Amino acid sequence: MGIDIELRECVNENTLRYGIGELSEISSTKIQDQLILLEEYLQNFCMKQRQLKEQIKESNKLSISSVSSGAKVPRSQINLNTNTLKLYIEKRIQEIEKEH
């Protein structure tokens, strides 16, 4: 119920700011409910965008350590095989960073 109250307050602030007036003064309760549904959708949309932005930010951090960890190849093996594993990772990171 707390979320419903917060959404209602948020919608009320917006309707006042947009010159629509007090939410409670809108004659149709159906329109009031629809405004709340619209705000709920928009807030969820914004939250998903923030989450995606964070995921993109995290996925942009390519390094030998992140590749080693993500691929579950021990870092010690990469360090022991600098002419193959380490070289491969470094070259692929360079290619990927050029593409983006």
C-alpha positions as CSV (number, residue, x, y, z in Angstrom):
1,M,0.0,0.0,0.0
2,G,2.9,2.3,0.6
3,I,3.9,2.1,-3.0
4,D,0.4,3.1,-4.1
5,I,0.5,6.2,-1.8
6,E,3.9,7.1,-3.2
7,L,2.7,6.7,-6.8
8,R,-0.4,8.8,-6.0
9,E,1.7,11.5,-4.5
10,C,4.1,11.5,-7.4
11,V,1.2,11.7,-9.9
12,N,-0.3,14.5,-7.9
13,E,2.9,16.5,-7.9
14,N,3.2,16.0,-11.7
15,T,-0.4,16.9,-12.4
16,L,0.1,20.1,-10.4
17,R,3.3,20.9,-12.2
18,Y,1.8,20.2,-15.6
19,G,-1.2,22.4,-15.0
20,I,-3.7,19.6,-14.8
21,G,-4.6,20.3,-11.2
22,E,-4.9,18.2,-8.1
23,L,-5.2,14.5,-8.8
24,S,-8.1,14.2,-6.4
25,E,-10.0,16.9,-8.2
26,I,-10.0,15.1,-11.5
27,S,-13.7,14.1,-11.8
28,S,-13.2,10.6,-13.2
29,T,-11.7,8.1,-10.9
30,K,-10.9,6.0,-14.0
31,I,-8.7,8.8,-15.3
32,Q,-7.0,9.1,-11.8
33,D,-6.3,5.3,-11.8
34,Q,-5.0,5.5,-15.4
35,L,-2.7,8.3,-14.5
36,I,-1.3,6.2,-11.7
37,L,-0.9,3.2,-14.1
38,L,0.9,5.4,-16.5
39,E,3.3,6.7,-13.8
40,E,3.9,3.2,-12.6
41,Y,4.9,2.1,-16.1
42,L,7.1,5.1,-16.6
43,Q,8.9,4.5,-13.3
44,N,9.4,0.9,-14.1
45,F,10.7,1.8,-17.6
46,C,13.2,4.3,-16.1
47,M,14.3,1.7,-13.5
48,K,15.0,-0.9,-16.3
49,Q,16.9,1.8,-18.2
50,R,19.1,2.5,-15.2
51,Q,19.7,-1.3,-14.7
52,L,20.6,-1.7,-18.4
53,K,23.0,1.3,-18.2
54,E,24.8,-0.3,-15.2
55,Q,25.0,-3.7,-17.0
56,I,26.5,-2.0,-20.1
57,K,28.9,-0.1,-17.9
58,E,30.0,-3.3,-16.2
59,S,30.3,-5.2,-19.5
60,N,32.6,-2.5,-20.9
61,K,35.3,-3.3,-18.4
62,L,37.2,-5.9,-20.3
63,S,40.6,-6.9,-18.9
64,I,42.6,-10.0,-18.6
65,S,41.2,-10.5,-15.1
66,S,37.6,-10.0,-16.1
67,V,38.0,-12.4,-19.1
68,S,39.8,-15.0,-17.0
69,S,37.1,-14.8,-14.3
70,G,34.2,-14.8,-16.8
71,A,35.6,-17.7,-18.9
72,K,36.6,-19.6,-15.7
73,V,40.2,-20.0,-17.0
74,P,42.6,-19.6,-14.0
75,R,44.7,-16.5,-14.1
76,S,47.7,-18.7,-13.3
77,Q,47.2,-20.6,-16.6
78,I,47.0,-17.3,-18.5
79,N,50.2,-16.1,-16.9
80,L,52.0,-19.4,-17.7
81,N,50.9,-19.2,-21.3
82,T,51.7,-15.7,-22.3
83,N,52.3,-16.5,-25.9
84,T,48.9,-18.1,-26.4
85,L,46.2,-17.4,-23.8
86,K,47.4,-14.0,-22.7
87,L,48.2,-12.9,-26.2
88,Y,44.8,-14.1,-27.4
89,I,42.9,-12.2,-24.7
90,E,44.9,-9.0,-25.3
91,K,44.3,-9.1,-29.1
92,R,40.6,-9.9,-28.7
93,I,40.2,-7.0,-26.2
94,Q,41.9,-4.7,-28.6
95,E,39.6,-5.8,-31.5
96,I,36.5,-5.5,-29.4
97,E,37.4,-2.1,-28.1
98,K,38.0,-0.9,-31.7
99,E,34.6,-2.1,-32.7
100,H,32.9,-0.1,-29.9
